[in-house]
Amino acid sequence: MLQPDWNAVRALPLFRSMSEKTFTTLTATAVQQSFPQHVELITEGNTPDFLHIAFQGTVELFSVHNGHQATVDILRPMTPFILAAVIRDDVYLSLARTLTTTQLISIPAQSARDAFDRDLAFARAIADELAERYCDTVRSLKNEKLRTGTKRLANWILRADALQGNRRIIELAFGKRTLAASLGMTPEYLSRSLARLTRYGVRVHGRDIVIEDFQALERFANPNALIDG
């Protein structure tokens, strides 16, 4: 079994300020596991057994209803997820699956709740983490309600470029169908939007998206810090 990188976990904002004793107790029964792509990790409606941290790889949170599927979020390293369900001992409101080969660090849910009860610094860090998630949700709602699909795609390209080092080449870690679902559009609409963005210096090359005229794309996207962060 793989050994968790506890130094990297300790450096996360969620665990950084807790006492050493609490951290040692919290992680004593935690495990690190590796999963191939397209493996379902959690099921909507179940109660959590673990607090998961996406240590390596990419995880998709999604939901299904009446034959329709929607992507809720795409998580990259190193992101704790389903924290609210763990702390409340409540049901998962979404499913999770791996989009790439993924390593998870999993901490027993009851251990996380016990640490929340006895360690004030950890409790504050959880409040901060959940507040940040709430802000992300509000930004996502504003993005969806105040922009067309093509504008959402343009701003996603700008953010993805920044995350990947401003190289002007975005390497997709997942398929275009997943990208479309995360932006609230059909794959067909995504294709049409990519075609529209060619006039603003965007070109698709296989699985990569290339920005050939950054200024033109930025003018069209009109990014807003209160939506895009």
CYANA upper distance limits for C-alpha pairs under 8 A (distance plus 0.5 A):
  1 MET  CA     32 GLN  CA      7.99
  1 MET  CA     33 GLN  CA      7.85
  2 LEU  CA     31 VAL  CA      8.47
  2 LEU  CA     32 GLN  CA      6.37
  2 LEU  CA     33 GLN  CA      7.15
  3 GLN  CA     31 VAL  CA      7.93
  3 GLN  CA     32 GLN  CA      6.78
  4 PRO  CA     31 VAL  CA      7.22
  4 PRO  CA     32 GLN  CA      5.86
  4 PRO  CA    105 ILE  CA      7.19
  5 ASP  CA      9 VAL  CA      7.05
  6 TRP  CA     10 ARG  CA      6.34
  7 ASN  CA     11 ALA  CA      6.81
  8 ALA  CA     12 LEU  CA      7.37
  9 VAL  CA     15 PHE  CA      7.54
 10 ARG  CA     15 PHE  CA      5.81
 10 ARG  CA     16 ARG  CA      5.87
 10 ARG  CA     23 PHE  CA      8.43
 11 ALA  CA     15 PHE  CA      7.25
 11 ALA  CA     16 ARG  CA      5.76
 12 LEU  CA     16 ARG  CA      6.18
 12 LEU  CA     78 MET  CA      8.34
 13 PRO  CA     17 SER  CA      7.96
 13 PRO  CA    125 ALA  CA      7.33
 14 LEU  CA    122 PHE  CA      7.38
 14 LEU  CA    125 ALA  CA      5.65
 14 LEU  CA    126 ILE  CA      6.73
 14 LEU  CA    129 GLU  CA      7.34
 15 PHE  CA     23 PHE  CA      7.87
 15 PHE  CA    122 PHE  CA      7.10
 15 PHE  CA    125 ALA  CA      7.86
 17 SER  CA    121 ALA  CA      6.29
 17 SER  CA    122 PHE  CA      7.17
 17 SER  CA    125 ALA  CA      8.10
 18 MET  CA     22 THR  CA      7.09
 18 MET  CA     23 PHE  CA      7.06
 18 MET  CA    119 ASP  CA      7.16
 18 MET  CA    120 LEU  CA      8.29
 18 MET  CA    121 ALA  CA      5.69
 18 MET  CA    122 PHE  CA      5.58
 19 SER  CA     23 PHE  CA      6.72
 19 SER  CA    119 ASP  CA      7.89
 19 SER  CA    121 ALA  CA      8.24
 20 GLU  CA     24 THR  CA      6.56
 21 LYS  CA     25 THR  CA      6.69
 22 THR  CA     26 LEU  CA      6.36
 22 THR  CA    115 ALA  CA      6.93
 22 THR  CA    119 ASP  CA      7.58
 23 PHE  CA     27 THR  CA      6.62
 24 THR  CA     28 ALA  CA      6.48
 26 LEU  CA     30 ALA  CA      8.08
 26 LEU  CA    107 ILE  CA      7.74
 26 LEU  CA    111 SER  CA      6.21
 26 LEU  CA    112 ALA  CA      7.05
 26 LEU  CA    115 ALA  CA      7.27
 27 THR  CA    107 ILE  CA      6.97
 29 THR  CA    107 ILE  CA      7.42
 29 THR  CA    108 PRO  CA      7.59
 30 ALA  CA    105 ILE  CA      7.42
 30 ALA  CA    106 SER  CA      5.97
 30 ALA  CA    107 ILE  CA      4.98
 30 ALA  CA    108 PRO  CA      7.00
 31 VAL  CA    105 ILE  CA      6.19
 31 VAL  CA    106 SER  CA      5.94
 31 VAL  CA    107 ILE  CA      7.39
 32 GLN  CA    103 GLN  CA      7.23
 32 GLN  CA    104 LEU  CA      6.00
 32 GLN  CA    105 ILE  CA      4.83
 32 GLN  CA    106 SER  CA      6.78
 33 GLN  CA    103 GLN  CA      6.06
 33 GLN  CA    104 LEU  CA      5.92
 33 GLN  CA    105 ILE  CA      7.09
 33 GLN  CA    106 SER  CA      8.46
 34 SER  CA    101 THR  CA      7.72
 34 SER  CA    102 THR  CA      6.18
 34 SER  CA    103 GLN  CA      4.84
 34 SER  CA    104 LEU  CA      6.96
 35 PHE  CA     39 VAL  CA      7.35
 35 PHE  CA     98 THR  CA      7.88
 35 PHE  CA    101 THR  CA      6.20
 35 PHE  CA    102 THR  CA      5.73
 35 PHE  CA    103 GLN  CA      6.77
 35 PHE  CA    104 LEU  CA      8.47
 36 PRO  CA     98 THR  CA      7.63
 36 PRO  CA    100 THR  CA      7.06
 36 PRO  CA    101 THR  CA      4.85
 36 PRO  CA    102 THR  CA      6.90
 37 GLN  CA     97 ARG  CA      8.33
 37 GLN  CA     98 THR  CA      5.46
 37 GLN  CA     99 LEU  CA      5.54
 37 GLN  CA    100 THR  CA      4.83
 37 GLN  CA    101 THR  CA      5.34
 37 GLN  CA    102 THR  CA      7.60
 38 HIS  CA     97 ARG  CA      6.40
 38 HIS  CA     98 THR  CA      5.51
 38 HIS  CA     99 LEU  CA      6.08
 38 HIS  CA    100 THR  CA      7.70
 39 VAL  CA     97 ARG  CA      5.72
 39 VAL  CA     98 THR  CA      5.87
 39 VAL  CA     99 LEU  CA      8.49
 40 GLU  CA     95 LEU  CA      7.92
 40 GLU  CA     96 ALA  CA      6.32
 40 GLU  CA     97 ARG  CA      4.62
 40 GLU  CA     98 THR  CA      7.18
 41 LEU  CA     95 LEU  CA      7.96
 41 LEU  CA     96 ALA  CA      5.83
 41 LEU  CA     97 ARG  CA      5.72
 41 LEU  CA     98 THR  CA      7.82
 42 ILE  CA     46 ASN  CA      8.23
 42 ILE  CA     92 TYR  CA      8.32
 42 ILE  CA     95 LEU  CA      5.88
 42 ILE  CA     96 ALA  CA      5.73
 42 ILE  CA     97 ARG  CA      7.76
 43 THR  CA     92 TYR  CA      7.49
 43 THR  CA     94 SER  CA      7.46
 43 THR  CA     95 LEU  CA      5.30
 43 THR  CA     96 ALA  CA      7.47
 44 GLU  CA     63 SER  CA      7.94
 44 GLU  CA     91 VAL  CA      7.81
 44 GLU  CA     92 TYR  CA      5.56
 44 GLU  CA     93 LEU  CA      5.94
 44 GLU  CA     94 SER  CA      5.24
 44 GLU  CA     95 LEU  CA      5.38
 45 GLY  CA     91 VAL  CA      5.56
 45 GLY  CA     92 TYR  CA      5.64
 45 GLY  CA     93 LEU  CA      6.74
 45 GLY  CA     94 SER  CA      8.12
 46 ASN  CA     91 VAL  CA      5.62
 46 ASN  CA     92 TYR  CA      6.16
 47 THR  CA     85 ALA  CA      7.89
 47 THR  CA     86 VAL  CA      8.45
 47 THR  CA     89 ASP  CA      7.15
 47 THR  CA     90 ASP  CA      6.19
 47 THR  CA     91 VAL  CA      4.82
 47 THR  CA     92 TYR  CA      6.54
 48 PRO  CA     85 ALA  CA      7.20
 48 PRO  CA     86 VAL  CA      6.30
 48 PRO  CA     89 ASP  CA      7.38
 48 PRO  CA     90 ASP  CA      7.84
 48 PRO  CA     91 VAL  CA      7.34
 48 PRO  CA     92 TYR  CA      7.46
 48 PRO  CA    109 ALA  CA      7.05
 49 ASP  CA     86 VAL  CA      8.28
 49 ASP  CA    108 PRO  CA      6.47
 49 ASP  CA    109 ALA  CA      5.71
 49 ASP  CA    110 GLN  CA      8.17
 50 PHE  CA     86 VAL  CA      7.70
 50 PHE  CA    106 SER  CA      6.15
 50 PHE  CA    107 ILE  CA      5.71
 50 PHE  CA    108 PRO  CA      4.81
 50 PHE  CA    109 ALA  CA      4.84
 50 PHE  CA    110 GLN  CA      8.38
 51 LEU  CA     80 PRO  CA      7.70
 51 LEU  CA     81 PHE  CA      7.39
 51 LEU  CA     82 ILE  CA      7.26
 51 LEU  CA     83 LEU  CA      6.92
 51 LEU  CA     86 VAL  CA      6.80
 51 LEU  CA    106 SER  CA      6.10
 51 LEU  CA    107 ILE  CA      5.56
 51 LEU  CA    108 PRO  CA      6.70
 51 LEU  CA    109 ALA  CA      5.94
 51 LEU  CA    112 ALA  CA      7.74
 52 HIS  CA     80 PRO  CA      6.18
 52 HIS  CA     81 PHE  CA      6.24
 52 HIS  CA     82 ILE  CA      7.78
 52 HIS  CA    104 LEU  CA      6.82
 52 HIS  CA    105 ILE  CA      6.27
 52 HIS  CA    106 SER  CA      5.03
 52 HIS  CA    107 ILE  CA      6.94
 53 ILE  CA     77 PRO  CA      8.47
 53 ILE  CA     78 MET  CA      6.99
 53 ILE  CA     79 THR  CA      5.91
 53 ILE  CA     80 PRO  CA      4.60
 53 ILE  CA     81 PHE  CA      6.70
 53 ILE  CA    104 LEU  CA      6.01
 53 ILE  CA    105 ILE  CA      5.62
 53 ILE  CA    106 SER  CA      6.88
 54 ALA  CA     58 THR  CA      7.75
 54 ALA  CA     59 VAL  CA      7.67
 54 ALA  CA     75 LEU  CA      7.78
 54 ALA  CA     76 ARG  CA      7.15
 54 ALA  CA     77 PRO  CA      5.83
 54 ALA  CA     78 MET  CA      5.85
 54 ALA  CA     79 THR  CA      5.71
 54 ALA  CA     80 PRO  CA      6.78
 54 ALA  CA     81 PHE  CA      8.11
 54 ALA  CA    102 THR  CA      7.74
 54 ALA  CA    103 GLN  CA      6.86
 54 ALA  CA    104 LEU  CA      5.42
 54 ALA  CA    105 ILE  CA      7.27
 55 PHE  CA     77 PRO  CA      5.61
 55 PHE  CA     78 MET  CA      5.43
 55 PHE  CA     79 THR  CA      7.59
 55 PHE  CA    102 THR  CA      7.97
 55 PHE  CA    103 GLN  CA      5.95
 55 PHE  CA    104 LEU  CA      5.84
 55 PHE  CA    105 ILE  CA      6.90
 56 GLN  CA     76 ARG  CA      7.92
 56 GLN  CA     77 PRO  CA      5.80
 56 GLN  CA     78 MET  CA      7.45
 56 GLN  CA    101 THR  CA      8.47
 56 GLN  CA    102 THR  CA      5.82
 56 GLN  CA    103 GLN  CA      5.44
 56 GLN  CA    104 LEU  CA      7.53
 57 GLY  CA     76 ARG  CA      6.92
 57 GLY  CA     77 PRO  CA      6.95
 57 GLY  CA     98 THR  CA      8.24
 57 GLY  CA     99 LEU  CA      8.15
 57 GLY  CA    100 THR  CA      6.13
 57 GLY  CA    101 THR  CA      6.23
 57 GLY  CA    102 THR  CA      4.67
 57 GLY  CA    103 GLN  CA      6.93
 58 THR  CA     74 ILE  CA      7.48
 58 THR  CA     75 LEU  CA      6.17
 58 THR  CA     76 ARG  CA      5.48
 58 THR  CA     77 PRO  CA      7.61
 58 THR  CA     98 THR  CA      6.57
 58 THR  CA     99 LEU  CA      5.95
 58 THR  CA    100 THR  CA      6.07
 58 THR  CA    101 THR  CA      8.05
 58 THR  CA    102 THR  CA      6.81
 58 THR  CA    173 ALA  CA      8.08
 59 VAL  CA     74 ILE  CA      6.30
 59 VAL  CA     75 LEU  CA      5.55
 59 VAL  CA     76 ARG  CA      7.23
 59 VAL  CA     96 ALA  CA      7.13
 59 VAL  CA     97 ARG  CA      6.18
 59 VAL  CA     98 THR  CA      5.01
 59 VAL  CA     99 LEU  CA      6.05
 59 VAL  CA    100 THR  CA      7.94
 59 VAL  CA    102 THR  CA      8.05
 60 GLU  CA     71 THR  CA      7.52
 60 GLU  CA     72 VAL  CA      8.10
 60 GLU  CA     73 ASP  CA      6.49
 60 GLU  CA     74 ILE  CA      5.06
 60 GLU  CA     75 LEU  CA      6.72
 60 GLU  CA     96 ALA  CA      6.01
 60 GLU  CA     97 ARG  CA      5.93
 60 GLU  CA     98 THR  CA      6.70
 60 GLU  CA     99 LEU  CA      6.92
 61 LEU  CA     71 THR  CA      6.54
 61 LEU  CA     72 VAL  CA      5.77
 61 LEU  CA     73 ASP  CA      5.60
 61 LEU  CA     74 ILE  CA      6.68
 61 LEU  CA     75 LEU  CA      8.21
 61 LEU  CA     94 SER  CA      6.65
 61 LEU  CA     95 LEU  CA      6.07
 61 LEU  CA     96 ALA  CA      4.98
 61 LEU  CA     97 ARG  CA      7.28
 62 PHE  CA     69 GLN  CA      7.58
 62 PHE  CA     70 ALA  CA      6.09
 62 PHE  CA     71 THR  CA      4.70
 62 PHE  CA     72 VAL  CA      5.41
 62 PHE  CA     73 ASP  CA      7.45
 62 PHE  CA     94 SER  CA      6.02
 62 PHE  CA     95 LEU  CA      5.79
 62 PHE  CA     96 ALA  CA      6.77
 63 SER  CA     69 GLN  CA      6.18
 63 SER  CA     70 ALA  CA      5.99
 63 SER  CA     71 THR  CA      7.03
 63 SER  CA     72 VAL  CA      7.54
 63 SER  CA     93 LEU  CA      8.26
 63 SER  CA     94 SER  CA      5.57
 63 SER  CA     95 LEU  CA      6.38
 64 VAL  CA     68 HIS  CA      6.03
 64 VAL  CA     69 GLN  CA      4.88
 64 VAL  CA     70 ALA  CA      7.05
 65 HIS  CA     69 GLN  CA      7.01
 69 GLN  CA    181 ALA  CA      8.41
 70 ALA  CA    181 ALA  CA      6.19
 70 ALA  CA    182 SER  CA      7.63
 70 ALA  CA    184 GLY  CA      7.79
 71 THR  CA    178 THR  CA      7.86
 71 THR  CA    181 ALA  CA      5.75
 71 THR  CA    182 SER  CA      5.30
 71 THR  CA    184 GLY  CA      8.27
 72 VAL  CA     94 SER  CA      8.24
 72 VAL  CA    182 SER  CA      7.06
 73 ASP  CA    182 SER  CA      7.11
 74 ILE  CA    182 SER  CA      8.00
 75 LEU  CA     79 THR  CA      6.94
 82 ILE  CA     86 VAL  CA      6.92
 82 ILE  CA     92 TYR  CA      7.67
 83 LEU  CA     87 ILE  CA      6.74
 83 LEU  CA    130 LEU  CA      8.18
 84 ALA  CA     88 ARG  CA      6.56
 84 ALA  CA     90 ASP  CA      8.40
 84 ALA  CA    130 LEU  CA      7.66
 85 ALA  CA     89 ASP  CA      6.02
 85 ALA  CA     90 ASP  CA      5.24
 85 ALA  CA     91 VAL  CA      6.44
 85 ALA  CA     92 TYR  CA      6.47
 86 VAL  CA     90 ASP  CA      7.20
 86 VAL  CA    109 ALA  CA      6.15
 86 VAL  CA    112 ALA  CA      8.11
 86 VAL  CA    113 ARG  CA      7.84
 87 ILE  CA    109 ALA  CA      8.13
 87 ILE  CA    112 ALA  CA      7.79
 87 ILE  CA    113 ARG  CA      6.14
 87 ILE  CA    116 PHE  CA      8.36
 98 THR  CA    102 THR  CA      6.89
 99 LEU  CA    173 ALA  CA      8.19
 99 LEU  CA    174 PHE  CA      6.70
100 THR  CA    173 ALA  CA      7.78
100 THR  CA    174 PHE  CA      7.91
107 ILE  CA    111 SER  CA      7.59
107 ILE  CA    112 ALA  CA      7.51
108 PRO  CA    112 ALA  CA      7.06
109 ALA  CA    113 ARG  CA      6.84
110 GLN  CA    114 ASP  CA      6.58
111 SER  CA    115 ALA  CA      6.67
112 ALA  CA    116 PHE  CA      6.65
113 ARG  CA    117 ASP  CA      6.83
114 ASP  CA    118 ARG  CA      6.96
115 ALA  CA    119 ASP  CA      6.16
115 ALA  CA    122 PHE  CA      7.65
116 PHE  CA    120 LEU  CA      7.64
116 PHE  CA    122 PHE  CA      6.44
116 PHE  CA    123 ALA  CA      5.50
117 ASP  CA    123 ALA  CA      7.82
119 ASP  CA    123 ALA  CA      6.83
120 LEU  CA    124 ARG  CA      6.68
121 ALA  CA    125 ALA  CA      6.72
122 PHE  CA    126 ILE  CA      6.67
123 ALA  CA    127 ALA  CA      6.79
124 ARG  CA    128 ASP  CA      6.72
125 ALA  CA    129 GLU  CA      6.59
126 ILE  CA    130 LEU  CA      6.59
127 ALA  CA    131 ALA  CA      6.53
128 ASP  CA    132 GLU  CA      6.67
129 GLU  CA    133 ARG  CA      6.82
130 LEU  CA    134 TYR  CA      6.69
131 ALA  CA    135 CYS  CA      6.80
132 GLU  CA    136 ASP  CA      6.71
133 ARG  CA    137 THR  CA      6.72
134 TYR  CA    138 VAL  CA      6.84
135 CYS  CA    139 ARG  CA      6.71
136 ASP  CA    140 SER  CA      6.61
137 THR  CA    141 LEU  CA      6.71
138 VAL  CA    142 LYS  CA      6.69
139 ARG  CA    143 ASN  CA      6.53
139 ARG  CA    226 LEU  CA      7.54
139 ARG  CA    227 ILE  CA      5.23
139 ARG  CA    228 ASP  CA      7.22
139 ARG  CA    229 GLY  CA      8.23
140 SER  CA    144 GLU  CA      6.73
140 SER  CA    227 ILE  CA      7.76
141 LEU  CA    145 LYS  CA      6.56
142 LYS  CA    146 LEU  CA      6.11
142 LYS  CA    147 ARG  CA      8.44
142 LYS  CA    227 ILE  CA      6.88
143 ASN  CA    147 ARG  CA      6.33
143 ASN  CA    152 ARG  CA      7.19
143 ASN  CA    227 ILE  CA      6.61
143 ASN  CA    228 ASP  CA      8.33
144 GLU  CA    148 THR  CA      8.03
144 GLU  CA    149 GLY  CA      8.31
144 GLU  CA    152 ARG  CA      7.82
144 GLU  CA    183 LEU  CA      8.27
144 GLU  CA    184 GLY  CA      7.90
147 ARG  CA    151 LYS  CA      6.27
147 ARG  CA    152 ARG  CA      6.63
148 THR  CA    152 ARG  CA      6.77
149 GLY  CA    153 LEU  CA      6.72
149 GLY  CA    183 LEU  CA      7.79
149 GLY  CA    184 GLY  CA      8.08
149 GLY  CA    185 MET  CA      7.30
149 GLY  CA    189 TYR  CA      8.42
149 GLY  CA    190 LEU  CA      8.42
149 GLY  CA    193 SER  CA      7.84
150 THR  CA    154 ALA  CA      6.68
150 THR  CA    190 LEU  CA      8.26
150 THR  CA    193 SER  CA      5.54
150 THR  CA    194 LEU  CA      8.18
150 THR  CA    196 ARG  CA      8.23
150 THR  CA    197 LEU  CA      8.24
151 LYS  CA    155 ASN  CA      6.76
151 LYS  CA    220 PHE  CA      8.05
151 LYS  CA    221 ALA  CA      6.04
152 ARG  CA    156 TRP  CA      6.59
152 ARG  CA    183 LEU  CA      7.30
152 ARG  CA    221 ALA  CA      8.29
153 LEU  CA    157 ILE  CA      6.70
153 LEU  CA    183 LEU  CA      7.53
153 LEU  CA    190 LEU  CA      8.43
153 LEU  CA    193 SER  CA      7.93
154 ALA  CA    158 LEU  CA      6.99
154 ALA  CA    197 LEU  CA      8.04
154 ALA  CA    217 LEU  CA      7.43
154 ALA  CA    218 GLU  CA      8.41
154 ALA  CA    220 PHE  CA      8.15
154 ALA  CA    221 ALA  CA      5.85
155 ASN  CA    159 ARG  CA      6.75
155 ASN  CA    218 GLU  CA      8.44
155 ASN  CA    221 ALA  CA      6.02
155 ASN  CA    222 ASN  CA      8.34
155 ASN  CA    223 PRO  CA      6.83
155 ASN  CA    228 ASP  CA      8.21
156 TRP  CA    160 ALA  CA      6.48
157 ILE  CA    161 ASP  CA      6.53
157 ILE  CA    170 ILE  CA      7.90
157 ILE  CA    209 ILE  CA      8.47
158 LEU  CA    162 ALA  CA      6.87
158 LEU  CA    218 GLU  CA      7.93
159 ARG  CA    163 LEU  CA      6.76
159 ARG  CA    228 ASP  CA      8.32
160 ALA  CA    164 GLN  CA      6.68
160 ALA  CA    170 ILE  CA      7.00
161 ASP  CA    165 GLY  CA      6.88
161 ASP  CA    166 ASN  CA      5.49
161 ASP  CA    167 ARG  CA      7.06
161 ASP  CA    168 ARG  CA      6.43
161 ASP  CA    169 ILE  CA      7.30
161 ASP  CA    170 ILE  CA      6.26
162 ALA  CA    166 ASN  CA      5.30
164 GLN  CA    170 ILE  CA      7.49
168 ARG  CA    210 VAL  CA      6.35
168 ARG  CA    211 ILE  CA      5.47
168 ARG  CA    212 GLU  CA      7.81
168 ARG  CA    214 PHE  CA      8.25
169 ILE  CA    208 ASP  CA      7.05
169 ILE  CA    209 ILE  CA      6.26
169 ILE  CA    210 VAL  CA      5.04
169 ILE  CA    211 ILE  CA      6.78
170 ILE  CA    208 ASP  CA      6.02
170 ILE  CA    209 ILE  CA      5.54
170 ILE  CA    210 VAL  CA      6.85
171 GLU  CA    207 ARG  CA      7.13
171 GLU  CA    208 ASP  CA      5.31
171 GLU  CA    209 ILE  CA      7.26
172 LEU  CA    176 LYS  CA      8.50
172 LEU  CA    207 ARG  CA      6.49
172 LEU  CA    208 ASP  CA      6.59
172 LEU  CA    209 ILE  CA      8.35
174 PHE  CA    178 THR  CA      7.07
174 PHE  CA    179 LEU  CA      7.85
175 GLY  CA    179 LEU  CA      7.06
175 GLY  CA    207 ARG  CA      8.15
176 LYS  CA    180 ALA  CA      6.56
176 LYS  CA    187 PRO  CA      7.52
176 LYS  CA    190 LEU  CA      8.44
176 LYS  CA    207 ARG  CA      8.48
177 ARG  CA    181 ALA  CA      6.80
177 ARG  CA    186 THR  CA      8.15
177 ARG  CA    187 PRO  CA      5.90
178 THR  CA    182 SER  CA      6.66
179 LEU  CA    183 LEU  CA      6.85
180 ALA  CA    184 GLY  CA      6.77
180 ALA  CA    185 MET  CA      5.66
180 ALA  CA    186 THR  CA      6.24
180 ALA  CA    187 PRO  CA      5.95
180 ALA  CA    189 TYR  CA      8.45
180 ALA  CA    190 LEU  CA      6.30
181 ALA  CA    185 MET  CA      6.23
181 ALA  CA    186 THR  CA      7.13
181 ALA  CA    187 PRO  CA      8.19
185 MET  CA    189 TYR  CA      6.63
185 MET  CA    190 LEU  CA      7.09
186 THR  CA    190 LEU  CA      6.79
187 PRO  CA    191 SER  CA      6.80
188 GLU  CA    192 ARG  CA      6.89
189 TYR  CA    193 SER  CA      6.54
190 LEU  CA    194 LEU  CA      6.63
191 SER  CA    195 ALA  CA      6.78
192 ARG  CA    196 ARG  CA      6.75
193 SER  CA    197 LEU  CA      6.74
194 LEU  CA    198 THR  CA      7.22
194 LEU  CA    202 VAL  CA      7.88
194 LEU  CA    203 ARG  CA      8.20
194 LEU  CA    204 VAL  CA      8.14
196 ARG  CA    200 TYR  CA      8.46
197 LEU  CA    201 GLY  CA      7.18
197 LEU  CA    202 VAL  CA      5.98
197 LEU  CA    203 ARG  CA      8.32
197 LEU  CA    217 LEU  CA      8.23
198 THR  CA    202 VAL  CA      5.17
198 THR  CA    203 ARG  CA      6.38
200 TYR  CA    213 ASP  CA      7.07
200 TYR  CA    216 ALA  CA      5.63
200 TYR  CA    217 LEU  CA      5.47
200 TYR  CA    220 PHE  CA      7.76
201 GLY  CA    211 ILE  CA      6.28
201 GLY  CA    212 GLU  CA      5.23
201 GLY  CA    213 ASP  CA      4.87
201 GLY  CA    214 PHE  CA      7.40
201 GLY  CA    216 ALA  CA      7.08
201 GLY  CA    217 LEU  CA      6.82
202 VAL  CA    209 ILE  CA      7.48
202 VAL  CA    210 VAL  CA      6.24
202 VAL  CA    211 ILE  CA      5.28
202 VAL  CA    212 GLU  CA      6.44
202 VAL  CA    213 ASP  CA      7.66
202 VAL  CA    217 LEU  CA      7.96
203 ARG  CA    209 ILE  CA      6.39
203 ARG  CA    210 VAL  CA      5.56
203 ARG  CA    211 ILE  CA      6.98
203 ARG  CA    212 GLU  CA      7.72
204 VAL  CA    208 ASP  CA      6.46
204 VAL  CA    209 ILE  CA      5.15
204 VAL  CA    210 VAL  CA      6.56
205 HIS  CA    209 ILE  CA      6.63
205 HIS  CA    210 VAL  CA      7.54
211 ILE  CA    217 LEU  CA      8.41
213 ASP  CA    217 LEU  CA      6.89
214 PHE  CA    218 GLU  CA      6.55
215 GLN  CA    219 ARG  CA      6.61
216 ALA  CA    220 PHE  CA      6.82
217 LEU  CA    221 ALA  CA      6.54
218 GLU  CA    222 ASN  CA      6.39
218 GLU  CA    223 PRO  CA      7.60
223 PRO  CA    227 ILE  CA      8.23
223 PRO  CA    228 ASP  CA      7.20
224 ASN  CA    228 ASP  CA      6.26
224 ASN  CA    229 GLY  CA      8.12
225 ALA  CA    229 GLY  CA      5.22
